[in-house]
């Protein structure tokens, strides 16, 4: 009995040590997440400056339209029996260009196609110097599109497509982007020309206070995952502000009991039209624990959560990105 008084003393001595060890463990996980986010944003952030410069250059082209239009070789453009106007881009060094059949003033659209012909060189330079960017484009308010690298236009696009109806256009318009700055499209979407699930940076182009069109840089989520997440031996995943997994390692996806992945490769799932966003939304998971984790991170703004899945104890760590409303998670067991 005379040694019982030592027990509280030992507890007091051990407790701070345990708390200190726990803090070190937490700090190590957050340090990892911070380093990944820093690396991602170190590559993504410069794209905003590139985009601003490209937008300024595009505006300057419209300023010089009268002198530029006569310089264009009109013979490389074709018009089919339906009146669909496009270029042949036979040499593979030019953008794919077309004017939608929905264009209200085709003569105006043709003139603007000729005006923006000099964007092709700038587009090529962007894709060569920024490997993350898989394609660059300009979609016009007069309903024409210019996109590089070129693609199989006639087998990819409906001739009466409205290029202003996509979020990679209207999210930069006068109403949704009154500041006329670069905008990250944080809700990923399927690329109309077949490059899978896409993250985009867009920027409006104005001339004489009129919106002439919207520039865009596209990054495929598979490239994003290859560049960053696969370089770490951790169960990492990116989720958007709605709780949808936008990129992640297969181990992390499976740890949360999300739907079976095609050939166990998330990269193939996001390249497939059969991918359904709601299937990969943490708030819609069949697991109460996963839903609770999503709530802790996205609604209550916590950064650490413990949960049990099928008898396995997991620790989840979360950090919010800076340039987008996305979150990086480390699912640790």
Residue, then its C-alpha position, 0 to 999 in steps of 0.5 A: x500500500x505504501x507504493x500506491x501514492x507512486x501511481x498518480x505520479x507515474x501517470x503524470x509522468x507518462x501522460x506528457x510523454x504520450x502526448x508528446x509522441x502523439x504530437x510528433x506523429x501528427x506533425x509528421x503526417x501534416x508535414x507530408x501533406x503540406x509538402x505534397x500540397x506545396x509541390x502541387x501548387x508550385x507547379x499549378x500556380x505559375x500557370x495563372x501568370x502564363x494564362x494572364x499573359x496569354x489573355x493580354x496577348x489575345x486582347x492585343x490580337x483583337x486590337x490589331x485585327x484589321x492588319x492581321x486578317x489579310x495575312x491568313x491563308x484562307x485556303x487551309x480552311x474548309x466548308x462542307x455541304x452543311x456549311x460547317x467551317x473548319x481547318x484541315x490542320x494537316x501538318x499537326x502543328x496547328x490547332x483544330x479550329x471549327x465554327x459551330x453551325x449555331x454561330x449567329x454571324x458566320x462572317x464575324x466568326x470567320x474574321x475572329x478565327x483569322x484574328x486568333x490564328x497567331x495564338x497557335x504558336x503561343x499554344x504550342x509553347x505552353x504545352x512544351x514548357x508546361x508538361x502538366x498542360x495537356x491542351x490549350x484552347x480559345x472558345x469564342x463568344x461568336x461560337x468558334x473553337x481553337x484547340x491545341x494539340x489538334x484532334x480528330x474533329x469530325x469524329x469528336x464534335x457535333x457540328x452544332x455544339x454550343x461552345x459557350x454552354x460548357x462550364x469551361x466557358x460560362x464560369x469566366x463570363x461577365x456575370x460569374x467572373x466580374x473581376x475578369x481574372x483566372x478561374x480554376x474549375x474545381x468541379x472536374x468534368x469529362x473532356x468533350x474531345x476524349x481526354x478523360x476527366x479534366x481540371x481546367x484553368x480559364x481566363x476571359x479575353x476582352x476587347x473594347x470592354x466586350x467579352x470575346x471569348x475564354x482561354x483554357x488550360x486543361x490538366x488531366x487528372x491522370x497526369x495530376x495523379x502520376x505527377x504527385x500522388x504516385x510519388x509517395x508510399x501513402x494512401x493519398x487522395x484529393x477530394x473537392x469541396x463537395x466530398x467527391x474524390x477527384x484523384x487518388x491512389x487505389x489503396x486509398x480508394x479501397x480503404x474507404x470501401x468505395x465502389x470496385x475499380x475497373x482493373x483496380x486502377x482509379x486512373x482507368x475509372x476516371x478515363x471512363x465515361x461510366x465513372x459516376x461522380x456520386x459513386x465517389x462522393x464521401x457524403x454518399x458512402x454506405x459507410x457511416x464512418x466515411x460519411x462522418x469523416x467527410x463531415x469532420x473534414x469539410x463541415x467541421x474543418x477538423x484535420x484528423x479523424x479516427x475510424x473503424x472499417x471492417x475491424x481495421x482502425x484507420x487514422x485520417x489526416x487532412x489539409x486544405x489546398x490554397x489555390x483551390x477548394x480541394x483537400x488532400x487526405x492521408x488514410x493511414x492504418 
